[in-house]
Amino acid sequence: MRIREHDLPGVGKRVSFENRDGITTVMIVHHSGKREIYFVEDEDDDEALFSTIFTSDEAKELGARLLGVHDEPVDEESFERFRLLRKKMLVDWIKVKKGSQMDTRSVEEAQTSIPEGVSIVGIMRDKDILPKPEDDFIIQAGDTLLVVGKKDIIGRFEEVCKAKG
């Protein structure tokens, strides 16, 4: 099995590998601790066969269970580095879901309604990335917003981008 790892500037890391059945697993590890897992037939595919998102804690628990080391003590130095990282500003990508409060809003309207301390600094639509979008640019379901802010505030903003339900 060959594992490939790439830095994603401002986001984190991308790790991928192909299993013996020819399915490629791609994991995006965000600086915020969030992990996105995608299963694709080819590493260059845009459409995933299946995807899921884990919080940092969920990913750690799953990893520990897979390794069979669930009862090992936490390395104190690693935990301290994690605590320091959590206090800093983060850059994160947030997907806008259909029916969310952000769907069909202009960037200006979005900026006035999101929690203070989060800024939209870019938008990815399809394969195009628009850095520093104009105030009148309309956000649509399926867009991915590049935001900067504190972890807890970004988490609240991510909830606003989910579908109402």
SEGUZA-709728 format. One record per residue: residue number from 0; x, y, z of N, C-alpha, C in turn. Coordinates in pm, whole numbers, plus 32768, in hexadecimal, padded with zeros to 4 digits. Layout:
    n   nc1   nc2   nc3  cac1  cac2  cac3   cc1   cc2   cc3
  NUM     X     Y     Z     X     Y     Z     X     Y     Z
...
//
This chain:
    n   nc1   nc2   nc3  cac1  cac2  cac3   cc1   cc2   cc3
    0  8056  7F8B  8000  8000  8000  8000  805A  807B  8000
    1  803E  80D9  7FA4  808B  8154  7F9B  8036  81C6  7FD2
    2  806D  820E  8031  8027  8280  806D  8066  8300  8038
    3  8011  835B  800C  8040  83DD  7FDB  800C  8449  8038
    4  8064  84A7  8058  803E  8513  80B3  806A  8597  8076
    5  8010  85F9  8077  802C  867D  803F  7FFB  86E7  80A0
    6  8047  8753  80AC  8019  87C6  80FB  7FB0  8811  80AB
    7  7F4A  8841  80F0  7EE4  8897  80B5  7EF0  891E  80FC
    8  7F35  897D  80BF  7F4E  89FD  8102  7ECE  8A3D  8137
    9  7ED2  8A61  81B6  7E61  8AA2  81F6  7DF3  8A44  8221
   10  7E00  89C3  81FE  7D97  8963  821F  7DCC  88F6  827A
   11  7E38  88B4  8251  7E70  8845  829E  7EBB  87E6  8244
   12  7E96  8767  8246  7ED9  8701  81F5  7E74  86AB  81AB
   13  7EA1  8675  813A  7E53  8615  80EB  7EA1  8593  80EA
   14  7E62  8528  8117  7EA0  84A5  811B  7E49  8447  80C8
   15  7E88  83F9  806F  7E39  839C  801E  7E82  8319  800C
   16  7E34  82AF  7FFB  7E6C  822C  7FD9  7E03  81D8  7F93
   17  7E33  8179  7F42  7DDA  8120  7EF9  7DDC  8097  7F3A
   18  7D64  805E  7F52  7D5F  7FD9  7F8F  7D69  7F6E  7F23
   19  7D6B  7EF1  7F4B  7D7E  7E84  7EEB  7D08  7E73  7E8B
   20  7C95  7EAF  7EAC  7C21  7EAA  7E53  7C1F  7F1D  7DEE
   21  7C85  7F72  7DF1  7C8E  7FE2  7D94  7C42  805E  7DBE
   22  7C10  8060  7E38  7BCA  80D6  7E6C  7C30  812F  7EB2
   23  7C31  81AE  7E8E  7C8C  820D  7ECC  7C45  8253  7F3F
   24  7C87  8257  7FB0  7C55  829E  8025  7CA5  831F  8030
   25  7C5F  838F  8037  7C9E  8412  8045  7C6F  844E  80C8
   26  7CCE  847C  8119  7CAC  84BB  8198  7CE6  8548  8198
   27  7C91  85A9  81B3  7CBD  8634  81C5  7CBF  864D  825B
   28  7D35  866B  8290  7D45  8687  831E  7D52  871F  832D
   29  7CEA  875F  835F  7CE9  87F1  8370  7D37  8818  83EC
   30  7D6E  8892  83EA  7DB2  88C7  8461  7D53  88CC  84D8
   31  7CD2  88D6  84BE  7C6E  88DD  8529  7C59  8857  856E
   32  7C90  87EC  8533  7C7E  8767  856B  7C17  8715  8520
   33  7BC3  8757  84D1  7B5D  8710  8484  7BA1  86B8  841B
   34  7B69  8641  8403  7B9B  85E6  839C  7B2A  85C8  833A
   35  7B46  85DA  82B9  7AE8  85B5  8251  7B1F  8538  820D
   36  7ACB  84D2  81FD  7AF4  8455  81BF  7AA2  8441  8140
   37  7AE6  8429  80D0  7AA5  8412  8050  7AD4  838D  8018
   38  7A79  8344  7FDB  7A9A  82C8  7F97  7A7C  82DF  7F03
   39  7AE3  82D1  7EAD  7AD6  82E9  7E1E  7B12  8274  7DD0
   40  7AE6  8262  7D54  7B1F  81F8  7D01  7BA7  821E  7CCB
   41  7BBC  82A0  7CB5  7C3C  82D1  7C83  7C5E  834F  7CD1
   42  7CDC  8361  7CF5  7D04  83D2  7D48  7CE0  8459  7D0A
   43  7CD5  845E  7C84  7CB4  84DC  7C40  7C1E  84F3  7C30
   44  7BCB  8493  7C5E  7B39  84A2  7C53  7B08  851A  7CA4
   45  7AA8  8562  7C6C  7A6A  85D2  7CB4  79F5  85A3  7D0A
   46  79B6  8535  7CE2  7942  8501  7D2B  796B  848B  7D81
   47  794A  8491  7DFF  796A  8424  7E5C  78FD  83B9  7E56
   48  7926  833C  7E67  78C5  82D0  7E75  787B  82DF  7EF8
   49  78C5  830C  7F5E  788F  831F  7FE4  78EC  837F  802C
   50  78B5  83CF  8085  790A  8427  80D7  78CB  8437  8160
   51  791E  845A  81BF  78EE  8475  8247  7950  84D5  8289
   52  7923  8513  82F4  7977  8572  833E  797C  8546  83CF
   53  79F4  8548  8408  7A08  8528  8495  7A3D  85A4  84DD
   54  7A11  85B7  8558  7A51  861C  85AC  7AD9  85E7  85D2
   55  7B2C  863C  860A  7BB0  8611  8636  7BA5  859F  869A
   56  7B4A  85AB  86F9  7B39  8543  875F  7B08  84C0  8722
   57  7AAA  84C8  86C3  7A78  844F  8682  7AE6  8409  8634
   58  7B38  8458  85ED  7BA5  841F  859E  7C0C  83DB  85F9
   59  7C2A  841C  8668  7C8A  83E0  86C7  7C54  835E  8700
   60  7BD4  835C  8723  7B99  82E3  875B  7B98  8273  86F4
   61  7B70  8291  8679  7B70  822C  8610  7BFD  81F9  85F6
   62  7C5E  8255  85ED  7CE9  822D  85D8  7D1D  81D4  8647
   63  7CFD  81F7  86C1  7D29  81A7  8734  7CEC  811B  872D
   64  7C6D  8114  8709  7C2B  8091  86FE  7C69  803E  868E
   65  7C87  807F  861C  7CC5  8037  85AD  7D50  8003  85D2
   66  7D9A  8051  861E  7E21  8029  8647  7E21  7FCA  86BD
   67  7DB2  7FC1  8703  7DAA  7F6A  8777  7DF5  7FA1  87EF
   68  7E04  8024  87F4  7E4F  8062  8863  7DF4  80BB  88B6
   69  7D77  8098  88BF  7D15  80ED  8901  7D3C  8115  898E
   70  7D7D  80BE  89D7  7D99  80DA  8A63  7E22  8118  8A7D
   71  7E6C  813C  8A13  7EEF  817A  8A29  7EDC  8209  8A5D
   72  7F33  8237  8AB7  7F28  82C0  8AE9  7F4B  8326  8A7D
   73  7F12  839E  8A89  7F2B  8409  8A2A  7FB4  8446  8A45
   74  8002  845B  89DB  8084  849C  89E6  806F  852D  8A0F
   75  80A3  8554  8A82  808A  85D9  8AB9  80BF  8648  8A5E
   76  8132  8633  8A1F  816C  8698  89C6  8111  86B0  894D
   77  80DD  8645  8913  8082  8651  88A1  8003  869A  88C9
   78  7FCF  867A  893F  7F56  86BB  896F  7F6D  8751  8982
   79  7FE0  8777  89B6  7FFF  8805  89CC  8007  884E  8946
   80  8046  8811  88E0  804C  884F  885C  7FC0  8861  8822
   81  7F6A  87FF  8837  7EE0  8806  8808  7E96  887A  884C
   82  7EAA  888B  88CF  7E68  88F9  8916  7E96  8980  88E2
   83  7F16  8990  88C4  7F49  8A0E  888F  7F0F  8A2A  8805
   84  7F05  89C4  87B0  7ECF  89D5  872A  7E3E  8A04  872F
   85  7DF1  89CF  878C  7D64  89F2  8797  7D4F  8A85  87B8
   86  7DB2  8AC6  87F4  7DA2  8B52  881D  7DBE  8BB3  87AA
   87  7DF3  8B84  873D  7E1A  8BDB  86CE  7DAA  8BE8  8667
   88  7DBE  8C47  860E  7D61  8C59  85A0  7D6E  8BE5  853F
   89  7CFF  8BBE  8502  7CFE  8B4F  84A4  7CC7  8B7B  841E
   90  7CED  8B31  83B8  7CB4  8B3F  8333  7C6A  8ABE  8319
   91  7BEE  8AC6  82E9  7BA0  8A4D  82D2  7B49  8A5D  8256
   92  7B28  89EC  8218  7ACE  89E7  81A5  7A47  89B4  81D6
   93  79DC  89FC  81B9  7956  89D6  81E8  78F7  89CF  8170
   94  78B8  895C  8160  785B  8945  80F0  77D2  897F  8113
   95  7797  89C9  80B5  7711  8A03  80C6  76AB  899D  8095
   96  7650  8976  80ED  75EA  8912  80CB  756C  8956  8096
   97  7523  890F  8041  74A5  8942  800A  7443  8959  807D
   98  7403  89CD  807E  73A2  89EE  80E6  73DF  8A2C  8162
   99  7462  8A40  8162  74A1  8A7E  81D7  748B  8B15  81D4
  100  74AC  8B56  8241  749B  8BE8  824A  74F8  8C32  81E9
  101  7564  8BF2  81BC  75C3  8C33  8162  759E  8C21  80CF
  102  7549  8BC0  80AE  7521  8BA4  8024  74D7  8C1D  7FEB
  103  7503  8C50  7F7A  74CC  8CC2  7F2E  74DF  8D49  7F73
  104  753C  8D54  7FCE  755C  8DD5  800C  75D6  8E13  7FC9
  105  75DB  8E97  7FC9  7654  8EDA  7F97  76C0  8ECF  8003
  106  773B  8EE2  7FDA  77AA  8EDE  803A  7795  8F49  80A5
  107  7766  8FBF  807C  774D  902B  80DC  76E4  9001  8144
  108  7675  8FC7  8116  760D  8F97  8173  7645  8F2A  81CE
  109  7694  8ED2  8195  76CE  8E64  81E4  772B  8E9B  8250
  110  7780  8EFB  822B  77DF  8F33  828B  7799  8F77  8300
  111  7725  8FB4  82E8  76DF  8FF8  8355  7692  8F97  83AD
  112  767A  8F1D  837B  762B  8EBF  83CB  767D  8E4F  840A
  113  76FD  8E46  83E8  774F  8DDC  8425  7789  8E0D  84A9
  114  77AF  8DB1  8500  77E5  8DDB  8582  7860  8E35  8571
  115  786A  8E9A  85C8  78DD  8EF3  85C5  795A  8EA1  85E0
  116  79C2  8EBA  8592  7A3E  8E6F  85A4  7A56  8E08  8537
  117  79FB  8E02  84D4  7A0D  8DA9  8461  7A04  8E00  83E4
  118  7A60  8DED  8388  7A5E  8E38  830A  7A63  8DD9  8294
  119  7A12  8DF6  822F  7A17  8DAA  81B2  7A86  8DE8  815D
  120  7AEC  8D99  813E  7B5E  8DCE  80F2  7B67  8D92  8066
  121  7B12  8D30  8049  7B12  8CF4  7FC4  7A9A  8C98  7FB4
  122  7A78  8C7B  7F37  7A0A  8C20  7F19  7A36  8BC4  7EA8
  123  7A1E  8B42  7EBB  7A39  8AE1  7E51  79B2  8AB4  7E1A
  124  79A1  8AC7  7D98  7927  8A9A  7D54  7953  8A41  7CE1
  125  7922  89C5  7CE4  7950  8960  7C85  79E8  8955  7C93
  126  7A32  8972  7C29  7AC5  8969  7C32  7B06  89F2  7C39
  127  7AB4  8A5C  7C3B  7AE9  8AE4  7C3E  7AF3  8B17  7CCD
  128  7B61  8B59  7CEB  7B73  8B96  7D6F  7B74  8C2D  7D5C
  129  7B1D  8C70  7DA7  7B12  8D01  7DA1  7B49  8D3C  7E22
  130  7BC4  8D71  7E1F  7BF9  8DAF  7E99  7BB8  8E37  7EAE
  131  7BA2  8E5A  7F2B  7B69  8EDC  7F51  7AF1  8F01  7EFA
  132  7A82  8EB7  7F09  7A0C  8ED1  7EB5  79D0  8F5B  7ECE
  133  7996  8F94  7E64  7953  9016  7E6E  78D8  9009  7EC7
  134  78AD  9079  7F04  783A  9079  7F5E  77B9  904A  7F1B
  135  77AB  9063  7E97  772F  903D  7E53  7731  8FAF  7E19
  136  779E  8F66  7E2E  77A7  8EDB  7DFF  7743  8E87  7E4C
  137  76F1  8E37  7E05  7688  8DE6  7E45  76BE  8D5B  7E66
  138  76B5  8D37  7EE3  76DD  8CB2  7F13  766F  8C50  7EF0
  139  7696  8BDA  7EBF  7634  8B74  7E97  7650  8AF1  7EDE
  140  75E8  8A9F  7EEB  75FA  8A18  7F20  7662  89D1  7ECB
  141  76BB  898A  7F0C  7728  8945  7EC6  77A9  8993  7EC8
  142  77A1  8A17  7EE0  781C  8A66  7EEC  7867  8A3B  7F6A
  143  78E9  8A49  7F66  793B  8A31  7FDC  797C  8AB5  8002
  144  7963  8AE1  807C  7995  8B62  80AC  7A1A  8B4F  80F3
  145  7A7C  8BA0  80D1  7AFB  8BA3  8118  7AED  8C0F  8183
  146  7AF4  8BE6  8201  7ADF  8C43  826F  7B57  8C45  82CC
  147  7B67  8CB4  8312  7BD0  8CC6  8375  7B8E  8CEF  83F7
  148  7BBB  8CB5  8466  7B85  8CDB  84E8  7BB2  8C7C  8555
  149  7B7B  8C90  85CA  7B99  8C37  863B  7B47  8BB7  862C
  150  7B7E  8B49  865F  7B42  8AC5  864C  7AB0  8ABF  8678
  151  7A91  8AF0  86EF  7A07  8AE4  8720  79A6  8B38  86CE
  152  79D4  8BAC  86A0  797E  8C03  8650  7969  8BC6  85C5
  153  79D3  8B8D  858B  79C5  8B48  850B  7963  8AD5  8518
  154  7968  8A8E  8588  7909  8A21  85A0  7879  8A51  85A0
  155  7860  8AC6  85DD  77D8  8AFD  85DD  77AE  8B26  8550
  156  780C  8B61  8505  77ED  8B89  847C  77D1  8B0F  8424
  157  7818  8AA2  843C  7801  8A27  83EF  7771  89F7  8400
  158  7739  8A07  8478  76AE  89E1  8491  764E  8A34  843B
  159  766E  8AB5  8427  761B  8B0F  83D7  761B  8AE2  8344
  160  7687  8AA1  8319  7694  8A76  828E  7651  89F0  8273
  161  7621  89AD  82DC  75DB  892E  82CB  7549  8949  82AA
  162  7509  88E8  826E  747B  88F6  824B  7426  88FD  82C8
  163  73BD  894F  82C1  735D  8954  8330  7310  88D2  8331
  164  72ED  88A6  83A4  72A2  882B  83A0  7276  8802  8422
//
